[in-house]
Amino acid sequence: MEPTDALYDQASTIFSPDGRLYQVEYAREAINKGSTTLGLKYKDGVVLIAYKNYPSHLVEIQKMEKIFQIDEYIGCAFSGLSADAQRLVELAQEEAQVNKITYDENITIKTLTDIICEYKHAFTQYDGIRPFGVALIIAGVDHTGKRLYSTDPSGAFLEYKAICEGAGSTNIMTHLKNVYENELTLENAIDTSLKALQKVNKKKLNAESLEIAVIDKKKKFYKLTNKEIKNIMKKN
């Protein structure tokens, strides 16, 4: 960044001459340094996978959550700042419950994503606050079908067939573009995700560092146990 750009670096509300918001870009850098998270649509739903980086062997890795249940048919994974993610997850859970109580029906995944991104966008419009340094991958199944969205610190979002956020995401997305197929089985979707993760990790993947959740149109949201993940990895 040029020295003359310093003034545009001070707040998320100031555009640089070339139309950039530096604070939003810095928030994106926090995401790029975060844990690698993936979401893939498969034939009957969506699978979410997070690879957890831990700074010390003294950390209870099983207690580190990167994937959360929002409602019985919605889940989300995140990459970036954990504290920011916790606030957005709480908001999503509240909105899902409010919709259920008010209208006696489940909130659609797009409506929920709209609400979350509107909230994120507000933090790019006022002085004295900063953008959220987290990308949420929101996934689920509703009456419109299976849905998979990724949210940006700017408040923008897009729907994907497969998406990766966090460390190594650029290489993984390149890999997924070449190997992803429509109507994958659940087993193939998980296998595709694990092979993509292994491509950007020098060390062999271990089950303790993996978190896998499935949102299925019949079984709804559930997480795989450590034993189930180990059995899957034995086959690969």
Summary of the structure (lengths in Angstrom):
residues: 236
radius of gyration: 18.1
end to end distance: 44.4
largest distance: 56.8
contacts: 777
relative contact order: 0.19
helix: 40%
strand: 25%
